[in-house]
Amino acid sequence: MHQVVDGAEEVFDQAMAAIGTMESMNMMLQDGMTQLAMSFNGTEMDTAISSVKTSVGDVETKVDDNVEEIKYGAYVFYFCFVSNMLLGTFSFLCSSNFACCGYWSMAMAVFGWVLTGLCWLLFAVFYASGAFLDDTCVQLQLWSDCKQLGANTTTLGCQNLAIQKQISCPDNATFIADYAEVYDNLYSQIVNYQTQFNTGSVQFAEPNITITTDDINYEKTKVYRDALYLSESTVVSGCKPSGVSYSSTCVTNCSSSNLSSPTTEPCFQKAILSSADVLLGLSYMATCSYLTDVAFNATKAGSSCDKMGDGFIYQFGSQGAMGILYFLVIFVGVQGFHVWRQENRKENKDEVNAELQAERVRDSVSFPGGAHSLGDDKNKVETAEEIEERKMRNNLDTDQLKKLTLDYYSKPWTEGMKIGPLPECEFTNYLDDLAEVYKRYKKTTYAEKEHEEKDPGQDAKQEEEDRSDDNGTALQQLPR
């Protein structure tokens, strides 16, 4: 984000510097036209430049005013993504004494969903901004290339220049009209100078050799002006061209401030150089060359376009990566809600399983018609003795249960209990019957333990006799 902001600041700084150059050019051409006693509309010239300066300056002010907020906003934005994952870390490290550990993980998932949506929204914004920036920098590069001296405008496609739609140029109508007038005046001055002073001590080239009024070109005008000053430097060394900061004031042996009708050779030379200065300034305005300066500086290697381009690539790339990775954060948050809840911790799982098992037992005996289906017995908690009895029931062999049930309904008890009721005589609660069966099972088990030390052969013989007697009695008592 810093590269994007710094690059944007640099672009507008370069634009304002170019506007400063344009203002200097405007002052130079107005001073030159005043010395040449040429009519011009200084107000229109100043207004055309000031409108561009105001337009660019307003945007620069907005950028400068929001630079720090944007940078701090980026820190806050990424801090939210990092701090949200701390919720999951806290849920993982949460003590088993806290029942809400899993909810921190779910909070991470919920906030992560919101942040993911925001992340993809910003990805779209940065992608669109990057595309616009790329088009802008491409257009700046095209503008710079097309304005270079000797550029092949057809091959470059200079007819498709559109950057001036985003960065305004001054109204060039006034400057184009004045350019033609100054061009003609310069041509007449050179002809008059050569005629009056018999070609003179300085050989000035006529403008039609290098430039024309039909196709105003700042670079060609600059080359022509440099040539005039270079010719003058043969007699005045101080007039040797250097950059664009030199002017006709280098001719120091002409003190006249009115150059419209020079009478001496130095003043003729100064008038010609002054006209070249005006011509350069007018071509700079008419061709929006301040934008050429901006384009050249912005598209240099390592300059503002490179900074913004790299910044946008990193920015929307990071947004896309976070948007993808945060789906994993959401998944972890949802899973963590179940995994890190108090009841799912290893140290609590045995206790929880015991409670669930007890609840299943209570539910299994609490069905309609059962002995435990009335009142508050459903919520009754098993005692240690009841748990032991339940385990014994679970271990009861199926064949033994069938045998004991058959014995209960088909033979009398030897311990003095009566035979079970006949099915057609009265309704018998099945659970109560099972309880009676279980009691007999316990007694039988205890009896077997008491007779463990008896002679196995004797026990087998006695058991066979008992079984024979019991079967005979049971057959006699079956209903007919």
Contacts in CASP RR format, 6 or more apart in sequence:
PFRMAT RR
TARGET T0000
AUTHOR 0000-0000-0000
METHOD contacts of the structure
MODEL  1
MHQVVDGAEEVFDQAMAAIGTMESMNMMLQDGMTQLAMSFNGTEMDTAIS
SVKTSVGDVETKVDDNVEEIKYGAYVFYFCFVSNMLLGTFSFLCSSNFAC
CGYWSMAMAVFGWVLTGLCWLLFAVFYASGAFLDDTCVQLQLWSDCKQLG
ANTTTLGCQNLAIQKQISCPDNATFIADYAEVYDNLYSQIVNYQTQFNTG
SVQFAEPNITITTDDINYEKTKVYRDALYLSESTVVSGCKPSGVSYSSTC
VTNCSSSNLSSPTTEPCFQKAILSSADVLLGLSYMATCSYLTDVAFNATK
AGSSCDKMGDGFIYQFGSQGAMGILYFLVIFVGVQGFHVWRQENRKENKD
EVNAELQAERVRDSVSFPGGAHSLGDDKNKVETAEEIEERKMRNNLDTDQ
LKKLTLDYYSKPWTEGMKIGPLPECEFTNYLDDLAEVYKRYKKTTYAEKE
HEEKDPGQDAKQEEEDRSDDNGTALQQLPR
1 70 0 8 1.000
1 71 0 8 1.000
1 74 0 8 1.000
1 311 0 8 1.000
1 315 0 8 1.000
2 71 0 8 1.000
2 74 0 8 1.000
3 307 0 8 1.000
3 308 0 8 1.000
3 309 0 8 1.000
3 310 0 8 1.000
3 311 0 8 1.000
3 314 0 8 1.000
4 307 0 8 1.000
4 308 0 8 1.000
4 309 0 8 1.000
4 311 0 8 1.000
4 312 0 8 1.000
4 315 0 8 1.000
5 63 0 8 1.000
5 67 0 8 1.000
5 70 0 8 1.000
5 71 0 8 1.000
6 307 0 8 1.000
7 304 0 8 1.000
7 305 0 8 1.000
7 307 0 8 1.000
7 308 0 8 1.000
8 63 0 8 1.000
8 304 0 8 1.000
8 308 0 8 1.000
9 63 0 8 1.000
9 64 0 8 1.000
9 67 0 8 1.000
10 298 0 8 1.000
10 303 0 8 1.000
10 304 0 8 1.000
10 307 0 8 1.000
11 294 0 8 1.000
11 298 0 8 1.000
11 304 0 8 1.000
11 305 0 8 1.000
11 308 0 8 1.000
12 56 0 8 1.000
12 57 0 8 1.000
12 59 0 8 1.000
12 60 0 8 1.000
12 63 0 8 1.000
12 64 0 8 1.000
13 60 0 8 1.000
14 293 0 8 1.000
14 294 0 8 1.000
14 297 0 8 1.000
14 298 0 8 1.000
14 304 0 8 1.000
15 56 0 8 1.000
15 60 0 8 1.000
15 167 0 8 1.000
15 290 0 8 1.000
15 294 0 8 1.000
16 53 0 8 1.000
16 56 0 8 1.000
16 57 0 8 1.000
16 60 0 8 1.000
17 293 0 8 1.000
17 297 0 8 1.000
18 290 0 8 1.000
18 291 0 8 1.000
18 293 0 8 1.000
18 294 0 8 1.000
18 297 0 8 1.000
19 49 0 8 1.000
19 52 0 8 1.000
19 53 0 8 1.000
19 56 0 8 1.000
19 290 0 8 1.000
20 53 0 8 1.000
20 290 0 8 1.000
21 244 0 8 1.000
21 284 0 8 1.000
21 290 0 8 1.000
21 293 0 8 1.000
22 49 0 8 1.000
22 52 0 8 1.000
22 170 0 8 1.000
22 284 0 8 1.000
22 285 0 8 1.000
22 289 0 8 1.000
22 290 0 8 1.000
23 49 0 8 1.000
23 53 0 8 1.000
25 280 0 8 1.000
25 281 0 8 1.000
25 284 0 8 1.000
25 285 0 8 1.000
26 45 0 8 1.000
26 46 0 8 1.000
26 49 0 8 1.000
26 281 0 8 1.000
26 285 0 8 1.000
28 247 0 8 1.000
28 277 0 8 1.000
28 278 0 8 1.000
28 280 0 8 1.000
28 281 0 8 1.000
29 45 0 8 1.000
29 277 0 8 1.000
29 278 0 8 1.000
29 280 0 8 1.000
29 281 0 8 1.000
29 282 0 8 1.000
29 285 0 8 1.000
30 40 0 8 1.000
30 42 0 8 1.000
30 45 0 8 1.000
32 248 0 8 1.000
32 259 0 8 1.000
32 274 0 8 1.000
32 275 0 8 1.000
32 277 0 8 1.000
32 278 0 8 1.000
33 39 0 8 1.000
33 40 0 8 1.000
33 178 0 8 1.000
33 182 0 8 1.000
33 278 0 8 1.000
35 257 0 8 1.000
35 258 0 8 1.000
35 259 0 8 1.000
35 260 0 8 1.000
35 271 0 8 1.000
35 274 0 8 1.000
36 182 0 8 1.000
36 185 0 8 1.000
36 259 0 8 1.000
36 260 0 8 1.000
36 271 0 8 1.000
36 274 0 8 1.000
36 275 0 8 1.000
36 278 0 8 1.000
37 258 0 8 1.000
37 259 0 8 1.000
37 260 0 8 1.000
38 178 0 8 1.000
38 181 0 8 1.000
38 182 0 8 1.000
38 185 0 8 1.000
38 260 0 8 1.000
38 278 0 8 1.000
40 178 0 8 1.000
41 174 0 8 1.000
44 171 0 8 1.000
44 174 0 8 1.000
45 174 0 8 1.000
45 175 0 8 1.000
45 285 0 8 1.000
48 170 0 8 1.000
48 171 0 8 1.000
48 172 0 8 1.000
48 174 0 8 1.000
48 175 0 8 1.000
48 285 0 8 1.000
49 170 0 8 1.000
49 285 0 8 1.000
51 168 0 8 1.000
51 170 0 8 1.000
51 171 0 8 1.000
52 168 0 8 1.000
52 169 0 8 1.000
52 170 0 8 1.000
52 290 0 8 1.000
55 168 0 8 1.000
56 167 0 8 1.000
56 168 0 8 1.000
80 115 0 8 1.000
81 115 0 8 1.000
81 119 0 8 1.000
81 322 0 8 1.000
81 326 0 8 1.000
84 108 0 8 1.000
84 111 0 8 1.000
84 112 0 8 1.000
84 115 0 8 1.000
84 329 0 8 1.000
85 108 0 8 1.000
85 329 0 8 1.000
87 104 0 8 1.000
87 105 0 8 1.000
87 107 0 8 1.000
87 108 0 8 1.000
87 111 0 8 1.000
88 104 0 8 1.000
88 105 0 8 1.000
88 108 0 8 1.000
88 332 0 8 1.000
88 333 0 8 1.000
88 336 0 8 1.000
90 104 0 8 1.000
91 101 0 8 1.000
91 102 0 8 1.000
91 103 0 8 1.000
91 104 0 8 1.000
91 105 0 8 1.000
91 108 0 8 1.000
91 333 0 8 1.000
91 336 0 8 1.000
91 340 0 8 1.000
92 105 0 8 1.000
92 340 0 8 1.000
94 100 0 8 1.000
94 101 0 8 1.000
94 102 0 8 1.000
94 104 0 8 1.000
94 340 0 8 1.000
95 101 0 8 1.000
96 342 0 8 1.000
96 345 0 8 1.000
96 347 0 8 1.000
96 348 0 8 1.000
98 342 0 8 1.000
99 341 0 8 1.000
99 342 0 8 1.000
101 340 0 8 1.000
101 341 0 8 1.000
101 342 0 8 1.000
102 336 0 8 1.000
102 337 0 8 1.000
102 338 0 8 1.000
102 339 0 8 1.000
102 340 0 8 1.000
102 341 0 8 1.000
103 337 0 8 1.000
104 340 0 8 1.000
105 332 0 8 1.000
105 333 0 8 1.000
105 334 0 8 1.000
105 335 0 8 1.000
105 336 0 8 1.000
105 337 0 8 1.000
105 339 0 8 1.000
105 340 0 8 1.000
106 333 0 8 1.000
106 334 0 8 1.000
106 336 0 8 1.000
106 337 0 8 1.000
108 329 0 8 1.000
108 332 0 8 1.000
108 333 0 8 1.000
109 329 0 8 1.000
109 330 0 8 1.000
109 331 0 8 1.000
109 332 0 8 1.000
109 333 0 8 1.000
109 334 0 8 1.000
109 337 0 8 1.000
112 326 0 8 1.000
112 329 0 8 1.000
112 330 0 8 1.000
113 330 0 8 1.000
115 326 0 8 1.000
116 323 0 8 1.000
116 326 0 8 1.000
116 327 0 8 1.000
116 330 0 8 1.000
117 323 0 8 1.000
119 319 0 8 1.000
119 320 0 8 1.000
119 322 0 8 1.000
119 323 0 8 1.000
119 326 0 8 1.000
120 319 0 8 1.000
120 320 0 8 1.000
120 323 0 8 1.000
122 316 0 8 1.000
122 319 0 8 1.000
123 316 0 8 1.000
123 317 0 8 1.000
123 319 0 8 1.000
123 320 0 8 1.000
123 323 0 8 1.000
126 312 0 8 1.000
126 315 0 8 1.000
126 316 0 8 1.000
126 317 0 8 1.000
126 319 0 8 1.000
127 316 0 8 1.000
129 312 0 8 1.000
130 309 0 8 1.000
130 312 0 8 1.000
130 316 0 8 1.000
133 305 0 8 1.000
133 308 0 8 1.000
133 309 0 8 1.000
133 312 0 8 1.000
134 309 0 8 1.000
136 163 0 8 1.000
136 166 0 8 1.000
137 298 0 8 1.000
137 299 0 8 1.000
137 305 0 8 1.000
137 308 0 8 1.000
137 309 0 8 1.000
139 161 0 8 1.000
139 162 0 8 1.000
139 163 0 8 1.000
139 166 0 8 1.000
140 163 0 8 1.000
140 294 0 8 1.000
140 295 0 8 1.000
140 298 0 8 1.000
140 299 0 8 1.000
140 305 0 8 1.000
141 295 0 8 1.000
141 299 0 8 1.000
141 305 0 8 1.000
142 156 0 8 1.000
142 157 0 8 1.000
142 158 0 8 1.000
142 160 0 8 1.000
142 161 0 8 1.000
142 163 0 8 1.000
143 161 0 8 1.000
143 163 0 8 1.000
143 291 0 8 1.000
143 292 0 8 1.000
143 295 0 8 1.000
144 292 0 8 1.000
144 295 0 8 1.000
144 296 0 8 1.000
144 299 0 8 1.000
145 151 0 8 1.000
145 156 0 8 1.000
146 153 0 8 1.000
146 156 0 8 1.000
146 157 0 8 1.000
146 158 0 8 1.000
146 161 0 8 1.000
147 218 0 8 1.000
147 219 0 8 1.000
147 287 0 8 1.000
147 289 0 8 1.000
147 292 0 8 1.000
147 295 0 8 1.000
148 219 0 8 1.000
149 217 0 8 1.000
149 219 0 8 1.000
149 220 0 8 1.000
149 223 0 8 1.000
151 158 0 8 1.000
153 159 0 8 1.000
163 291 0 8 1.000
163 295 0 8 1.000
164 288 0 8 1.000
164 291 0 8 1.000
167 291 0 8 1.000
167 294 0 8 1.000
169 288 0 8 1.000
169 290 0 8 1.000
169 291 0 8 1.000
170 285 0 8 1.000
170 288 0 8 1.000
172 285 0 8 1.000
172 286 0 8 1.000
172 287 0 8 1.000
172 288 0 8 1.000
175 282 0 8 1.000
175 285 0 8 1.000
175 286 0 8 1.000
176 216 0 8 1.000
176 282 0 8 1.000
176 286 0 8 1.000
178 282 0 8 1.000
179 213 0 8 1.000
179 216 0 8 1.000
179 279 0 8 1.000
179 282 0 8 1.000
179 283 0 8 1.000
179 286 0 8 1.000
180 213 0 8 1.000
182 275 0 8 1.000
182 278 0 8 1.000
182 279 0 8 1.000
182 282 0 8 1.000
183 207 0 8 1.000
183 211 0 8 1.000
183 213 0 8 1.000
183 279 0 8 1.000
185 275 0 8 1.000
186 207 0 8 1.000
186 272 0 8 1.000
186 275 0 8 1.000
186 276 0 8 1.000
186 279 0 8 1.000
187 206 0 8 1.000
187 207 0 8 1.000
187 208 0 8 1.000
189 268 0 8 1.000
189 271 0 8 1.000
189 272 0 8 1.000
189 275 0 8 1.000
190 204 0 8 1.000
190 205 0 8 1.000
190 206 0 8 1.000
190 207 0 8 1.000
190 272 0 8 1.000
191 206 0 8 1.000
192 268 0 8 1.000
193 200 0 8 1.000
193 204 0 8 1.000
193 265 0 8 1.000
193 268 0 8 1.000
193 269 0 8 1.000
193 272 0 8 1.000
194 200 0 8 1.000
194 204 0 8 1.000
196 268 0 8 1.000
197 265 0 8 1.000
197 268 0 8 1.000
200 265 0 8 1.000
201 235 0 8 1.000
201 265 0 8 1.000
202 231 0 8 1.000
202 232 0 8 1.000
202 234 0 8 1.000
202 235 0 8 1.000
202 269 0 8 1.000
203 231 0 8 1.000
204 228 0 8 1.000
204 231 0 8 1.000
204 272 0 8 1.000
205 224 0 8 1.000
205 227 0 8 1.000
205 228 0 8 1.000
205 231 0 8 1.000
207 224 0 8 1.000
207 279 0 8 1.000
210 220 0 8 1.000
210 223 0 8 1.000
210 224 0 8 1.000
210 227 0 8 1.000
211 217 0 8 1.000
211 220 0 8 1.000
211 221 0 8 1.000
211 224 0 8 1.000
216 283 0 8 1.000
216 286 0 8 1.000
216 287 0 8 1.000
217 283 0 8 1.000
217 287 0 8 1.000
218 280 0 8 1.000
218 283 0 8 1.000
218 284 0 8 1.000
218 287 0 8 1.000
218 289 0 8 1.000
218 292 0 8 1.000
221 279 0 8 1.000
221 280 0 8 1.000
221 283 0 8 1.000
222 244 0 8 1.000
222 280 0 8 1.000
222 283 0 8 1.000
224 276 0 8 1.000
224 279 0 8 1.000
225 241 0 8 1.000
225 276 0 8 1.000
225 277 0 8 1.000
225 279 0 8 1.000
225 280 0 8 1.000
226 241 0 8 1.000
228 272 0 8 1.000
228 273 0 8 1.000
228 276 0 8 1.000
229 239 0 8 1.000
229 240 0 8 1.000
229 241 0 8 1.000
229 246 0 8 1.000
229 250 0 8 1.000
229 273 0 8 1.000
229 276 0 8 1.000
230 240 0 8 1.000
230 241 0 8 1.000
232 239 0 8 1.000
232 250 0 8 1.000
232 251 0 8 1.000
232 269 0 8 1.000
232 273 0 8 1.000
233 239 0 8 1.000
233 240 0 8 1.000
233 241 0 8 1.000
235 269 0 8 1.000
236 250 0 8 1.000
236 251 0 8 1.000
236 252 0 8 1.000
236 253 0 8 1.000
236 269 0 8 1.000
238 250 0 8 1.000
239 246 0 8 1.000
239 250 0 8 1.000
239 251 0 8 1.000
239 273 0 8 1.000
244 280 0 8 1.000
247 273 0 8 1.000
247 274 0 8 1.000
247 277 0 8 1.000
248 270 0 8 1.000
248 271 0 8 1.000
248 273 0 8 1.000
248 274 0 8 1.000
248 276 0 8 1.000
248 277 0 8 1.000
250 273 0 8 1.000
251 266 0 8 1.000
251 269 0 8 1.000
251 270 0 8 1.000
251 273 0 8 1.000
253 266 0 8 1.000
254 262 0 8 1.000
254 264 0 8 1.000
254 266 0 8 1.000
254 267 0 8 1.000
254 269 0 8 1.000
254 270 0 8 1.000
256 262 0 8 1.000
256 264 0 8 1.000
256 267 0 8 1.000
259 267 0 8 1.000
259 270 0 8 1.000
259 271 0 8 1.000
259 274 0 8 1.000
260 271 0 8 1.000
262 268 0 8 1.000
262 270 0 8 1.000
262 271 0 8 1.000
283 289 0 8 1.000
284 290 0 8 1.000
297 303 0 8 1.000
297 304 0 8 1.000
298 304 0 8 1.000
298 305 0 8 1.000
299 305 0 8 1.000
338 344 0 8 1.000
342 348 0 8 1.000
343 349 0 8 1.000
343 352 0 8 1.000
358 381 0 8 1.000
358 382 0 8 1.000
361 382 0 8 1.000
361 390 0 8 1.000
362 372 0 8 1.000
362 378 0 8 1.000
362 379 0 8 1.000
362 380 0 8 1.000
362 382 0 8 1.000
363 378 0 8 1.000
365 371 0 8 1.000
365 372 0 8 1.000
365 373 0 8 1.000
365 431 0 8 1.000
366 372 0 8 1.000
366 373 0 8 1.000
366 377 0 8 1.000
366 378 0 8 1.000
367 373 0 8 1.000
369 429 0 8 1.000
370 429 0 8 1.000
370 431 0 8 1.000
371 429 0 8 1.000
371 431 0 8 1.000
371 432 0 8 1.000
371 435 0 8 1.000
372 378 0 8 1.000
372 380 0 8 1.000
372 431 0 8 1.000
382 390 0 8 1.000
389 438 0 8 1.000
392 442 0 8 1.000
393 438 0 8 1.000
396 438 0 8 1.000
396 441 0 8 1.000
400 441 0 8 1.000
401 437 0 8 1.000
401 441 0 8 1.000
404 437 0 8 1.000
404 440 0 8 1.000
404 441 0 8 1.000
404 444 0 8 1.000
405 433 0 8 1.000
405 437 0 8 1.000
407 440 0 8 1.000
407 470 0 8 1.000
408 420 0 8 1.000
408 433 0 8 1.000
408 436 0 8 1.000
408 437 0 8 1.000
408 440 0 8 1.000
409 419 0 8 1.000
409 420 0 8 1.000
409 423 0 8 1.000
410 474 0 8 1.000
410 477 0 8 1.000
410 478 0 8 1.000
411 419 0 8 1.000
411 470 0 8 1.000
411 473 0 8 1.000
411 474 0 8 1.000
411 477 0 8 1.000
412 418 0 8 1.000
412 419 0 8 1.000
412 473 0 8 1.000
413 419 0 8 1.000
413 440 0 8 1.000
415 443 0 8 1.000
419 477 0 8 1.000
420 428 0 8 1.000
421 428 0 8 1.000
422 479 0 8 1.000
424 479 0 8 1.000
451 459 0 8 1.000
END
